[in-house]
Amino acid sequence: MGLKPMGRRVFRTVEGKLVEREVGEALIECEGERATTIVVFAEEGDVEVLGVHALEGLGLEVDPTTKELRKSEAILAL
C-alpha cells in the first residue's frame, strides 16, 4: 500500500489495556464513499476494525440493531 508511519499513539483496548502503535494517514473507500483518515499500524494479534473516525469521515454508521453499515442521515457538525 505504500503507507508510512507519521508517529506513534497510545490506545486503550476493549479489555482496558494500553498499547502503543504507529499511525499514519490513508485514502480509504467503503460502501462507495471515499475519505482520508488516520490509520493504525496493527501488530500480530491485533483486531482489525474500521473505527468511528473513519466511519464518520465516510458518512457511515453502524445500525445498532442489525450491526450493519448504513449511510448516516447527516454528519454531526460542531
mmCIF file of the N, C-alpha and C atoms, coordinates in Angstrom:
data_MODEL
# 
_entry.id   MODEL 
# 
loop_
_atom_site.group_PDB 
_atom_site.id 
_atom_site.type_symbol 
_atom_site.label_atom_id 
_atom_site.label_alt_id 
_atom_site.label_comp_id 
_atom_site.label_asym_id 
_atom_site.label_entity_id 
_atom_site.label_seq_id 
_atom_site.pdbx_PDB_ins_code 
_atom_site.Cartn_x 
_atom_site.Cartn_y 
_atom_site.Cartn_z 
_atom_site.occupancy 
_atom_site.B_iso_or_equiv 
_atom_site.pdbx_formal_charge 
_atom_site.auth_seq_id 
_atom_site.auth_comp_id 
_atom_site.auth_asym_id 
_atom_site.auth_atom_id 
_atom_site.pdbx_PDB_model_num 
ATOM 1   N N  . MET A 1 1  ? 0.819   -1.192  0.000  1.00 0.00 ? 1  MET A N  1 
ATOM 2   C CA . MET A 1 1  ? 0.000   0.000   0.000  1.00 0.00 ? 1  MET A CA 1 
ATOM 3   C C  . MET A 1 1  ? 0.863   1.256   0.000  1.00 0.00 ? 1  MET A C  1 
ATOM 4   N N  . GLY A 1 2  ? 2.092   1.151   0.430  1.00 0.00 ? 2  GLY A N  1 
ATOM 5   C CA . GLY A 1 2  ? 2.985   2.298   0.421  1.00 0.00 ? 2  GLY A CA 1 
ATOM 6   C C  . GLY A 1 2  ? 2.760   3.297   1.540  1.00 0.00 ? 2  GLY A C  1 
ATOM 7   N N  . LEU A 1 3  ? 2.041   2.913   2.585  1.00 0.00 ? 3  LEU A N  1 
ATOM 8   C CA . LEU A 1 3  ? 1.793   3.826   3.706  1.00 0.00 ? 3  LEU A CA 1 
ATOM 9   C C  . LEU A 1 3  ? 3.006   3.889   4.609  1.00 0.00 ? 3  LEU A C  1 
ATOM 10  N N  . LYS A 1 4  ? 3.288   5.086   5.105  1.00 0.00 ? 4  LYS A N  1 
ATOM 11  C CA . LYS A 1 4  ? 4.415   5.270   6.010  1.00 0.00 ? 4  LYS A CA 1 
ATOM 12  C C  . LYS A 1 4  ? 3.916   5.828   7.343  1.00 0.00 ? 4  LYS A C  1 
ATOM 13  N N  . PRO A 1 5  ? 4.449   5.321   8.448  1.00 0.00 ? 5  PRO A N  1 
ATOM 14  C CA . PRO A 1 5  ? 4.067   5.855   9.758  1.00 0.00 ? 5  PRO A CA 1 
ATOM 15  C C  . PRO A 1 5  ? 4.453   7.329   9.885  1.00 0.00 ? 5  PRO A C  1 
ATOM 16  N N  . MET A 1 6  ? 3.594   8.102   10.575 1.00 0.00 ? 6  MET A N  1 
ATOM 17  C CA . MET A 1 6  ? 3.845   9.522   10.821 1.00 0.00 ? 6  MET A CA 1 
ATOM 18  C C  . MET A 1 6  ? 4.124   9.789   12.298 1.00 0.00 ? 6  MET A C  1 
ATOM 19  N N  . GLY A 1 7  ? 3.957   8.783   13.132 1.00 0.00 ? 7  GLY A N  1 
ATOM 20  C CA . GLY A 1 7  ? 4.152   8.960   14.566 1.00 0.00 ? 7  GLY A CA 1 
ATOM 21  C C  . GLY A 1 7  ? 3.629   7.755   15.318 1.00 0.00 ? 7  GLY A C  1 
ATOM 22  N N  . ARG A 1 8  ? 3.557   7.900   16.637 1.00 0.00 ? 8  ARG A N  1 
ATOM 23  C CA . ARG A 1 8  ? 3.052   6.823   17.498 1.00 0.00 ? 8  ARG A CA 1 
ATOM 24  C C  . ARG A 1 8  ? 1.997   7.405   18.433 1.00 0.00 ? 8  ARG A C  1 
ATOM 25  N N  . ARG A 1 9  ? 0.996   6.580   18.768 1.00 0.00 ? 9  ARG A N  1 
ATOM 26  C CA . ARG A 1 9  ? -0.063  6.983   19.689 1.00 0.00 ? 9  ARG A CA 1 
ATOM 27  C C  . ARG A 1 9  ? -0.362  5.834   20.637 1.00 0.00 ? 9  ARG A C  1 
ATOM 28  N N  . VAL A 1 10 ? -0.905  6.182   21.792 1.00 0.00 ? 10 VAL A N  1 
ATOM 29  C CA . VAL A 1 10 ? -1.314  5.179   22.777 1.00 0.00 ? 10 VAL A CA 1 
ATOM 30  C C  . VAL A 1 10 ? -2.826  4.972   22.642 1.00 0.00 ? 10 VAL A C  1 
ATOM 31  N N  . PHE A 1 11 ? -3.253  3.717   22.641 1.00 0.00 ? 11 PHE A N  1 
ATOM 32  C CA . PHE A 1 11 ? -4.661  3.351   22.513 1.00 0.00 ? 11 PHE A CA 1 
ATOM 33  C C  . PHE A 1 11 ? -5.060  2.463   23.681 1.00 0.00 ? 11 PHE A C  1 
ATOM 34  N N  . ARG A 1 12 ? -6.348  2.536   24.043 1.00 0.00 ? 12 ARG A N  1 
ATOM 35  C CA . ARG A 1 12 ? -6.892  1.651   25.076 1.00 0.00 ? 12 ARG A CA 1 
ATOM 36  C C  . ARG A 1 12 ? -7.724  0.581   24.373 1.00 0.00 ? 12 ARG A C  1 
ATOM 37  N N  . THR A 1 13 ? -7.410  -0.685  24.631 1.00 0.00 ? 13 THR A N  1 
ATOM 38  C CA . THR A 1 13 ? -8.146  -1.792  24.020 1.00 0.00 ? 13 THR A CA 1 
ATOM 39  C C  . THR A 1 13 ? -9.487  -1.978  24.727 1.00 0.00 ? 13 THR A C  1 
ATOM 40  N N  . VAL A 1 14 ? -10.368 -2.790  24.149 1.00 0.00 ? 14 VAL A N  1 
ATOM 41  C CA . VAL A 1 14 ? -11.663 -3.056  24.783 1.00 0.00 ? 14 VAL A CA 1 
ATOM 42  C C  . VAL A 1 14 ? -11.497 -3.754  26.130 1.00 0.00 ? 14 VAL A C  1 
ATOM 43  N N  . GLU A 1 15 ? -10.347 -4.410  26.326 1.00 0.00 ? 15 GLU A N  1 
ATOM 44  C CA . GLU A 1 15 ? -10.060 -5.054  27.615 1.00 0.00 ? 15 GLU A CA 1 
ATOM 45  C C  . GLU A 1 15 ? -9.497  -4.058  28.630 1.00 0.00 ? 15 GLU A C  1 
ATOM 46  N N  . GLY A 1 16 ? -9.261  -2.799  28.213 1.00 0.00 ? 16 GLY A N  1 
ATOM 47  C CA . GLY A 1 16 ? -8.733  -1.782  29.109 1.00 0.00 ? 16 GLY A CA 1 
ATOM 48  C C  . GLY A 1 16 ? -7.218  -1.675  29.116 1.00 0.00 ? 16 GLY A C  1 
ATOM 49  N N  . LYS A 1 17 ? -6.539  -2.475  28.310 1.00 0.00 ? 17 LYS A N  1 
ATOM 50  C CA . LYS A 1 17 ? -5.075  -2.473  28.238 1.00 0.00 ? 17 LYS A CA 1 
ATOM 51  C C  . LYS A 1 17 ? -4.592  -1.312  27.360 1.00 0.00 ? 17 LYS A C  1 
ATOM 52  N N  . LEU A 1 18 ? -3.503  -0.644  27.751 1.00 0.00 ? 18 LEU A N  1 
ATOM 53  C CA . LEU A 1 18 ? -2.910  0.418   26.943 1.00 0.00 ? 18 LEU A CA 1 
ATOM 54  C C  . LEU A 1 18 ? -1.853  -0.175  26.025 1.00 0.00 ? 18 LEU A C  1 
ATOM 55  N N  . VAL A 1 19 ? -1.924  0.187   24.730 1.00 0.00 ? 19 VAL A N  1 
ATOM 56  C CA . VAL A 1 19 ? -0.946  -0.273  23.749 1.00 0.00 ? 19 VAL A CA 1 
ATOM 57  C C  . VAL A 1 19 ? -0.482  0.924   22.929 1.00 0.00 ? 19 VAL A C  1 
ATOM 58  N N  . GLU A 1 20 ? 0.764   0.896   22.490 1.00 0.00 ? 20 GLU A N  1 
ATOM 59  C CA . GLU A 1 20 ? 1.303   1.963   21.647 1.00 0.00 ? 20 GLU A CA 1 
ATOM 60  C C  . GLU A 1 20 ? 1.488   1.411   20.239 1.00 0.00 ? 20 GLU A C  1 
ATOM 61  N N  . ARG A 1 21 ? 0.999   2.165   19.244 1.00 0.00 ? 21 ARG A N  1 
ATOM 62  C CA . ARG A 1 21 ? 1.085   1.738   17.854 1.00 0.00 ? 21 ARG A CA 1 
ATOM 63  C C  . ARG A 1 21 ? 1.493   2.914   16.963 1.00 0.00 ? 21 ARG A C  1 
ATOM 64  N N  . GLU A 1 22 ? 2.117   2.582   15.822 1.00 0.00 ? 22 GLU A N  1 
ATOM 65  C CA . GLU A 1 22 ? 2.422   3.599   14.826 1.00 0.00 ? 22 GLU A CA 1 
ATOM 66  C C  . GLU A 1 22 ? 1.130   3.990   14.121 1.00 0.00 ? 22 GLU A C  1 
ATOM 67  N N  . VAL A 1 23 ? 1.045   5.274   13.697 1.00 0.00 ? 23 VAL A N  1 
ATOM 68  C CA . VAL A 1 23 ? -0.121  5.775   12.979 1.00 0.00 ? 23 VAL A CA 1 
ATOM 69  C C  . VAL A 1 23 ? 0.319   6.486   11.706 1.00 0.00 ? 23 VAL A C  1 
ATOM 70  N N  . GLY A 1 24 ? -0.587  6.564   10.757 1.00 0.00 ? 24 GLY A N  1 
ATOM 71  C CA . GLY A 1 24 ? -0.346  7.269   9.507  1.00 0.00 ? 24 GLY A CA 1 
ATOM 72  C C  . GLY A 1 24 ? -1.668  7.763   8.954  1.00 0.00 ? 24 GLY A C  1 
ATOM 73  N N  . GLU A 1 25 ? -1.672  8.120   7.681  1.00 0.00 ? 25 GLU A N  1 
ATOM 74  C CA . GLU A 1 25 ? -2.889  8.604   7.037  1.00 0.00 ? 25 GLU A CA 1 
ATOM 75  C C  . GLU A 1 25 ? -3.061  7.885   5.708  1.00 0.00 ? 25 GLU A C  1 
ATOM 76  N N  . ALA A 1 26 ? -4.323  7.600   5.350  1.00 0.00 ? 26 ALA A N  1 
ATOM 77  C CA . ALA A 1 26 ? -4.597  6.872   4.111  1.00 0.00 ? 26 ALA A CA 1 
ATOM 78  C C  . ALA A 1 26 ? -5.907  7.343   3.498  1.00 0.00 ? 26 ALA A C  1 
ATOM 79  N N  . LEU A 1 27 ? -6.023  7.146   2.197  1.00 0.00 ? 27 LEU A N  1 
ATOM 80  C CA . LEU A 1 27 ? -7.285  7.337   1.494  1.00 0.00 ? 27 LEU A CA 1 
ATOM 81  C C  . LEU A 1 27 ? -8.003  5.994   1.536  1.00 0.00 ? 27 LEU A C  1 
ATOM 82  N N  . ILE A 1 28 ? -9.234  5.984   2.061  1.00 0.00 ? 28 ILE A N  1 
ATOM 83  C CA . ILE A 1 28 ? -9.983  4.738   2.178  1.00 0.00 ? 28 ILE A CA 1 
ATOM 84  C C  . ILE A 1 28 ? -11.275 4.821   1.366  1.00 0.00 ? 28 ILE A C  1 
ATOM 85  N N  . GLU A 1 29 ? -11.825 3.654   1.050  1.00 0.00 ? 29 GLU A N  1 
ATOM 86  C CA . GLU A 1 29 ? -13.098 3.579   0.334  1.00 0.00 ? 29 GLU A CA 1 
ATOM 87  C C  . GLU A 1 29 ? -13.924 2.448   0.928  1.00 0.00 ? 29 GLU A C  1 
ATOM 88  N N  . CYS A 1 30 ? -15.199 2.738   1.175  1.00 0.00 ? 30 CYS A N  1 
ATOM 89  C CA . CYS A 1 30 ? -16.109 1.740   1.733  1.00 0.00 ? 30 CYS A CA 1 
ATOM 90  C C  . CYS A 1 30 ? -17.531 2.112   1.336  1.00 0.00 ? 30 CYS A C  1 
ATOM 91  N N  . GLU A 1 31 ? -18.296 1.135   0.896  1.00 0.00 ? 31 GLU A N  1 
ATOM 92  C CA . GLU A 1 31 ? -19.693 1.363   0.513  1.00 0.00 ? 31 GLU A CA 1 
ATOM 93  C C  . GLU A 1 31 ? -19.821 2.485   -0.527 1.00 0.00 ? 31 GLU A C  1 
ATOM 94  N N  . GLY A 1 32 ? -18.830 2.604   -1.408 1.00 0.00 ? 32 GLY A N  1 
ATOM 95  C CA . GLY A 1 32 ? -18.869 3.606   -2.469 1.00 0.00 ? 32 GLY A CA 1 
ATOM 96  C C  . GLY A 1 32 ? -18.472 5.010   -2.051 1.00 0.00 ? 32 GLY A C  1 
ATOM 97  N N  . GLU A 1 33 ? -18.081 5.197   -0.806 1.00 0.00 ? 33 GLU A N  1 
ATOM 98  C CA . GLU A 1 33 ? -17.655 6.507   -0.295 1.00 0.00 ? 33 GLU A CA 1 
ATOM 99  C C  . GLU A 1 33 ? -16.148 6.512   -0.115 1.00 0.00 ? 33 GLU A C  1 
ATOM 100 N N  . ARG A 1 34 ? -15.512 7.683   -0.316 1.00 0.00 ? 34 ARG A N  1 
ATOM 101 C CA . ARG A 1 34 ? -14.058 7.809   -0.149 1.00 0.00 ? 34 ARG A CA 1 
ATOM 102 C C  . ARG A 1 34 ? -13.745 8.947   0.818  1.00 0.00 ? 34 ARG A C  1 
ATOM 103 N N  . ALA A 1 35 ? -12.677 8.773   1.610  1.00 0.00 ? 35 ALA A N  1 
ATOM 104 C CA . ALA A 1 35 ? -12.244 9.802   2.558  1.00 0.00 ? 35 ALA A CA 1 
ATOM 105 C C  . ALA A 1 35 ? -10.818 9.505   2.997  1.00 0.00 ? 35 ALA A C  1 
ATOM 106 N N  . THR A 1 36 ? -10.144 10.529  3.499  1.00 0.00 ? 36 THR A N  1 
ATOM 107 C CA . THR A 1 36 ? -8.853  10.294  4.143  1.00 0.00 ? 36 THR A CA 1 
ATOM 108 C C  . THR A 1 36 ? -9.109  10.080  5.629  1.00 0.00 ? 36 THR A C  1 
ATOM 109 N N  . THR A 1 37 ? -8.251  9.294   6.260  1.00 0.00 ? 37 THR A N  1 
ATOM 110 C CA . THR A 1 37 ? -8.430  9.013   7.680  1.00 0.00 ? 37 THR A CA 1 
ATOM 111 C C  . THR A 1 37 ? -7.108  8.606   8.311  1.00 0.00 ? 37 THR A C  1 
ATOM 112 N N  . ILE A 1 38 ? -7.056  8.689   9.613  1.00 0.00 ? 38 ILE A N  1 
ATOM 113 C CA . ILE A 1 38 ? -5.918  8.190   10.376 1.00 0.00 ? 38 ILE A CA 1 
ATOM 114 C C  . ILE A 1 38 ? -5.998  6.663   10.379 1.00 0.00 ? 38 ILE A C  1 
ATOM 115 N N  . VAL A 1 39 ? -4.867  6.003   10.173 1.00 0.00 ? 39 VAL A N  1 
ATOM 116 C CA . VAL A 1 39 ? -4.808  4.542   10.244 1.00 0.00 ? 39 VAL A CA 1 
ATOM 117 C C  . VAL A 1 39 ? -3.803  4.133   11.310 1.00 0.00 ? 39 VAL A C  1 
ATOM 118 N N  . VAL A 1 40 ? -4.066  3.014   11.934 1.00 0.00 ? 40 VAL A N  1 
ATOM 119 C CA . VAL A 1 40 ? -3.183  2.476   12.967 1.00 0.00 ? 40 VAL A CA 1 
ATOM 120 C C  . VAL A 1 40 ? -2.498  1.245   12.389 1.00 0.00 ? 40 VAL A C  1 
ATOM 121 N N  . PHE A 1 41 ? -1.178  1.185   12.507 1.00 0.00 ? 41 PHE A N  1 
ATOM 122 C CA . PHE A 1 41 ? -0.414  0.043   12.016 1.00 0.00 ? 41 PHE A CA 1 
ATOM 123 C C  . PHE A 1 41 ? -0.490  -1.066  13.061 1.00 0.00 ? 41 PHE A C  1 
ATOM 124 N N  . ALA A 1 42 ? -1.319  -2.066  12.778 1.00 0.00 ? 42 ALA A N  1 
ATOM 125 C CA . ALA A 1 42 ? -1.557  -3.157  13.723 1.00 0.00 ? 42 ALA A CA 1 
ATOM 126 C C  . ALA A 1 42 ? -0.333  -4.050  13.850 1.00 0.00 ? 42 ALA A C  1 
ATOM 127 N N  . GLU A 1 43 ? -0.277  -4.739  14.967 1.00 0.00 ? 43 GLU A N  1 
ATOM 128 C CA . GLU A 1 43 ? 0.755   -5.741  15.207 1.00 0.00 ? 43 GLU A CA 1 
ATOM 129 C C  . GLU A 1 43 ? 0.095   -7.114  15.256 1.00 0.00 ? 43 GLU A C  1 
ATOM 130 N N  . GLU A 1 44 ? 0.897   -8.152  15.179 1.00 0.00 ? 44 GLU A N  1 
ATOM 131 C CA . GLU A 1 44 ? 0.404   -9.534  15.233 1.00 0.00 ? 44 GLU A CA 1 
ATOM 132 C C  . GLU A 1 44 ? -0.538  -9.695  16.420 1.00 0.00 ? 44 GLU A C  1 
ATOM 133 N N  . GLY A 1 45 ? -1.722  -10.239 16.160 1.00 0.00 ? 45 GLY A N  1 
ATOM 134 C CA . GLY A 1 45 ? -2.694  -10.485 17.217 1.00 0.00 ? 45 GLY A CA 1 
ATOM 135 C C  . GLY A 1 45 ? -3.683  -9.353  17.436 1.00 0.00 ? 45 GLY A C  1 
ATOM 136 N N  . ASP A 1 46 ? -3.447  -8.174  16.835 1.00 0.00 ? 46 ASP A N  1 
ATOM 137 C CA . ASP A 1 46 ? -4.384  -7.056  16.971 1.00 0.00 ? 46 ASP A CA 1 
ATOM 138 C C  . ASP A 1 46 ? -5.655  -7.342  16.174 1.00 0.00 ? 46 ASP A C  1 
ATOM 139 N N  . VAL A 1 47 ? -6.770  -6.858  16.672 1.00 0.00 ? 47 VAL A N  1 
ATOM 140 C CA . VAL A 1 47 ? -8.047  -6.973  15.973 1.00 0.00 ? 47 VAL A CA 1 
ATOM 141 C C  . VAL A 1 47 ? -8.124  -5.880  14.914 1.00 0.00 ? 47 VAL A C  1 
ATOM 142 N N  . GLU A 1 48 ? -8.591  -6.221  13.716 1.00 0.00 ? 48 GLU A N  1 
ATOM 143 C CA . GLU A 1 48 ? -8.745  -5.236  12.644 1.00 0.00 ? 48 GLU A CA 1 
ATOM 144 C C  . GLU A 1 48 ? -10.148 -4.642  12.715 1.00 0.00 ? 48 GLU A C  1 
ATOM 145 N N  . VAL A 1 49 ? -10.229 -3.316  12.784 1.00 0.00 ? 49 VAL A N  1 
ATOM 146 C CA . VAL A 1 49 ? -11.525 -2.641  12.876 1.00 0.00 ? 49 VAL A CA 1 
ATOM 147 C C  . VAL A 1 49 ? -11.533 -1.394  12.001 1.00 0.00 ? 49 VAL A C  1 
ATOM 148 N N  . LEU A 1 50 ? -12.723 -0.979  11.619 1.00 0.00 ? 50 LEU A N  1 
ATOM 149 C CA . LEU A 1 50 ? -12.928 0.305   10.969 1.00 0.00 ? 50 LEU A CA 1 
ATOM 150 C C  . LEU A 1 50 ? -13.481 1.210   12.054 1.00 0.00 ? 50 LEU A C  1 
ATOM 151 N N  . GLY A 1 51 ? -12.678 2.159   12.518 1.00 0.00 ? 51 GLY A N  1 
ATOM 152 C CA . GLY A 1 51 ? -13.030 2.974   13.674 1.00 0.00 ? 51 GLY A CA 1 
ATOM 153 C C  . GLY A 1 51 ? -14.045 4.064   13.382 1.00 0.00 ? 51 GLY A C  1 
ATOM 154 N N  . VAL A 1 52 ? -14.522 4.684   14.457 1.00 0.00 ? 52 VAL A N  1 
ATOM 155 C CA . VAL A 1 52 ? -15.553 5.714   14.352 1.00 0.00 ? 52 VAL A CA 1 
ATOM 156 C C  . VAL A 1 52 ? -15.065 6.920   13.552 1.00 0.00 ? 52 VAL A C  1 
ATOM 157 N N  . HIS A 1 53 ? -13.794 7.288   13.679 1.00 0.00 ? 53 HIS A N  1 
ATOM 158 C CA . HIS A 1 53 ? -13.243 8.423   12.923 1.00 0.00 ? 53 HIS A CA 1 
ATOM 159 C C  . HIS A 1 53 ? -13.377 8.162   11.423 1.00 0.00 ? 53 HIS A C  1 
ATOM 160 N N  . ALA A 1 54 ? -13.001 6.977   10.997 1.00 0.00 ? 54 ALA A N  1 
ATOM 161 C CA . ALA A 1 54 ? -13.099 6.610   9.576  1.00 0.00 ? 54 ALA A CA 1 
ATOM 162 C C  . ALA A 1 54 ? -14.557 6.547   9.134  1.00 0.00 ? 54 ALA A C  1 
ATOM 163 N N  . LEU A 1 55 ? -15.411 5.926   9.940  1.00 0.00 ? 55 LEU A N  1 
ATOM 164 C CA . LEU A 1 55 ? -16.825 5.811   9.581  1.00 0.00 ? 55 LEU A CA 1 
ATOM 165 C C  . LEU A 1 55 ? -17.475 7.179   9.414  1.00 0.00 ? 55 LEU A C  1 
ATOM 166 N N  . GLU A 1 56 ? -17.220 8.090   10.357 1.00 0.00 ? 56 GLU A N  1 
ATOM 167 C CA . GLU A 1 56 ? -17.809 9.421   10.268 1.00 0.00 ? 56 GLU A CA 1 
ATOM 168 C C  . GLU A 1 56 ? -17.305 10.165  9.042  1.00 0.00 ? 56 GLU A C  1 
ATOM 169 N N  . GLY A 1 57 ? -16.021 10.017  8.727  1.00 0.00 ? 57 GLY A N  1 
ATOM 170 C CA . GLY A 1 57 ? -15.466 10.660  7.545  1.00 0.00 ? 57 GLY A CA 1 
ATOM 171 C C  . GLY A 1 57 ? -16.102 10.159  6.260  1.00 0.00 ? 57 GLY A C  1 
ATOM 172 N N  . LEU A 1 58 ? -16.506 8.905   6.258  1.00 0.00 ? 58 LEU A N  1 
ATOM 173 C CA . LEU A 1 58 ? -17.159 8.305   5.097  1.00 0.00 ? 58 LEU A CA 1 
ATOM 174 C C  . LEU A 1 58 ? -18.668 8.564   5.070  1.00 0.00 ? 58 LEU A C  1 
ATOM 175 N N  . GLY A 1 59 ? -19.191 9.175   6.142  1.00 0.00 ? 59 GLY A N  1 
ATOM 176 C CA . GLY A 1 59 ? -20.635 9.397   6.222  1.00 0.00 ? 59 GLY A CA 1 
ATOM 177 C C  . GLY A 1 59 ? -21.403 8.116   6.479  1.00 0.00 ? 59 GLY A C  1 
ATOM 178 N N  . LEU A 1 60 ? -20.773 7.191   7.219  1.00 0.00 ? 60 LEU A N  1 
ATOM 179 C CA . LEU A 1 60 ? -21.395 5.905   7.529  1.00 0.00 ? 60 LEU A CA 1 
ATOM 180 C C  . LEU A 1 60 ? -21.556 5.743   9.036  1.00 0.00 ? 60 LEU A C  1 
ATOM 181 N N  . GLU A 1 61 ? -22.439 4.838   9.420  1.00 0.00 ? 61 GLU A N  1 
ATOM 182 C CA . GLU A 1 61 ? -22.632 4.492   10.825 1.00 0.00 ? 61 GLU A CA 1 
ATOM 183 C C  . GLU A 1 61 ? -23.036 3.028   10.910 1.00 0.00 ? 61 GLU A C  1 
ATOM 184 N N  . VAL A 1 62 ? -22.939 2.471   12.100 1.00 0.00 ? 62 VAL A N  1 
ATOM 185 C CA . VAL A 1 62 ? -23.348 1.082   12.325 1.00 0.00 ? 62 VAL A CA 1 
ATOM 186 C C  . VAL A 1 62 ? -24.760 1.085   12.890 1.00 0.00 ? 62 VAL A C  1 
ATOM 187 N N  . ASP A 1 63 ? -25.642 0.337   12.259 1.00 0.00 ? 63 ASP A N  1 
ATOM 188 C CA . ASP A 1 63 ? -27.005 0.181   12.765 1.00 0.00 ? 63 ASP A CA 1 
ATOM 189 C C  . ASP A 1 63 ? -26.919 -0.644  14.047 1.00 0.00 ? 63 ASP A C  1 
ATOM 190 N N  . PRO A 1 64 ? -27.352 -0.087  15.195 1.00 0.00 ? 64 PRO A N  1 
ATOM 191 C CA . PRO A 1 64 ? -27.195 -0.807  16.466 1.00 0.00 ? 64 PRO A CA 1 
ATOM 192 C C  . PRO A 1 64 ? -28.028 -2.082  16.562 1.00 0.00 ? 64 PRO A C  1 
ATOM 193 N N  . THR A 1 65 ? -29.076 -2.193  15.762 1.00 0.00 ? 65 THR A N  1 
ATOM 194 C CA . THR A 1 65 ? -29.932 -3.378  15.799 1.00 0.00 ? 65 THR A CA 1 
ATOM 195 C C  . THR A 1 65 ? -29.387 -4.506  14.938 1.00 0.00 ? 65 THR A C  1 
ATOM 196 N N  . THR A 1 66 ? -29.034 -4.173  13.682 1.00 0.00 ? 66 THR A N  1 
ATOM 197 C CA . THR A 1 66 ? -28.589 -5.207  12.737 1.00 0.00 ? 66 THR A CA 1 
ATOM 198 C C  . THR A 1 66 ? -27.078 -5.369  12.699 1.00 0.00 ? 66 THR A C  1 
ATOM 199 N N  . LYS A 1 67 ? -26.343 -4.411  13.279 1.00 0.00 ? 67 LYS A N  1 
ATOM 200 C CA . LYS A 1 67 ? -24.866 -4.393  13.273 1.00 0.00 ? 67 LYS A CA 1 
ATOM 201 C C  . LYS A 1 67 ? -24.305 -4.240  11.853 1.00 0.00 ? 67 LYS A C  1 
ATOM 202 N N  . GLU A 1 68 ? -25.108 -3.702  10.935 1.00 0.00 ? 68 GLU A N  1 
ATOM 203 C CA . GLU A 1 68 ? -24.674 -3.487  9.558  1.00 0.00 ? 68 GLU A CA 1 
ATOM 204 C C  . GLU A 1 68 ? -24.368 -2.014  9.319  1.00 0.00 ? 68 GLU A C  1 
ATOM 205 N N  . LEU A 1 69 ? -23.497 -1.748  8.326  1.00 0.00 ? 69 LEU A N  1 
ATOM 206 C CA . LEU A 1 69 ? -23.194 -0.368  7.960  1.00 0.00 ? 69 LEU A CA 1 
ATOM 207 C C  . LEU A 1 69 ? -24.352 0.236   7.190  1.00 0.00 ? 69 LEU A C  1 
ATOM 208 N N  . ARG A 1 70 ? -24.601 1.517   7.438  1.00 0.00 ? 70 ARG A N  1 
ATOM 209 C CA . ARG A 1 70 ? -25.593 2.259   6.665  1.00 0.00 ? 70 ARG A CA 1 
ATOM 210 C C  . ARG A 1 70 ? -25.109 3.696   6.513  1.00 0.00 ? 70 ARG A C  1 
ATOM 211 N N  . LYS A 1 71 ? -25.629 4.392   5.505  1.00 0.00 ? 71 LYS A N  1 
ATOM 212 C CA . LYS A 1 71 ? -25.280 5.797   5.317  1.00 0.00 ? 71 LYS A CA 1 
ATOM 213 C C  . LYS A 1 71 ? -25.900 6.605   6.442  1.00 0.00 ? 71 LYS A C  1 
ATOM 214 N N  . SER A 1 72 ? -25.133 7.553   6.975  1.00 0.00 ? 72 SER A N  1 
ATOM 215 C CA . SER A 1 72 ? -25.648 8.439   8.012  1.00 0.00 ? 72 SER A CA 1 
ATOM 216 C C  . SER A 1 72 ? -26.638 9.413   7.390  1.00 0.00 ? 72 SER A C  1 
ATOM 217 N N  . GLU A 1 73 ? -27.660 9.760   8.144  1.00 0.00 ? 73 GLU A N  1 
ATOM 218 C CA . GLU A 1 73 ? -28.620 10.753  7.669  1.00 0.00 ? 73 GLU A CA 1 
ATOM 219 C C  . GLU A 1 73 ? -27.920 12.092  7.481  1.00 0.00 ? 73 GLU A C  1 
ATOM 220 N N  . ALA A 1 74 ? -27.042 12.429  8.402  1.00 0.00 ? 74 ALA A N  1 
ATOM 221 C CA . ALA A 1 74 ? -26.274 13.674  8.330  1.00 0.00 ? 74 ALA A CA 1 
ATOM 222 C C  . ALA A 1 74 ? -25.012 13.498  9.162  1.00 0.00 ? 74 ALA A C  1 
ATOM 223 N N  . ILE A 1 75 ? -23.989 14.258  8.827  1.00 0.00 ? 75 ILE A N  1 
ATOM 224 C CA . ILE A 1 75 ? -22.748 14.241  9.593  1.00 0.00 ? 75 ILE A CA 1 
ATOM 225 C C  . ILE A 1 75 ? -22.846 15.315  10.670 1.00 0.00 ? 75 ILE A C  1 
ATOM 226 N N  . LEU A 1 76 ? -22.499 14.966  11.897 1.00 0.00 ? 76 LEU A N  1 
ATOM 227 C CA . LEU A 1 76 ? -22.580 15.886  13.019 1.00 0.00 ? 76 LEU A CA 1 
ATOM 228 C C  . LEU A 1 76 ? -21.632 17.058  12.823 1.00 0.00 ? 76 LEU A C  1 
ATOM 229 N N  . ALA A 1 77 ? -22.155 18.262  12.922 1.00 0.00 ? 77 ALA A N  1 
ATOM 230 C CA . ALA A 1 77 ? -21.343 19.476  12.799 1.00 0.00 ? 77 ALA A CA 1 
ATOM 231 C C  . ALA A 1 77 ? -21.263 20.145  14.166 1.00 0.00 ? 77 ALA A C  1 
ATOM 232 N N  . LEU A 1 78 ? -20.068 20.365  14.623 1.00 0.00 ? 78 LEU A N  1 
ATOM 233 C CA . LEU A 1 78 ? -19.891 21.008  15.936 1.00 0.00 ? 78 LEU A CA 1 
ATOM 234 C C  . LEU A 1 78 ? -19.227 22.345  15.782 1.00 0.00 ? 78 LEU A C  1 
# 
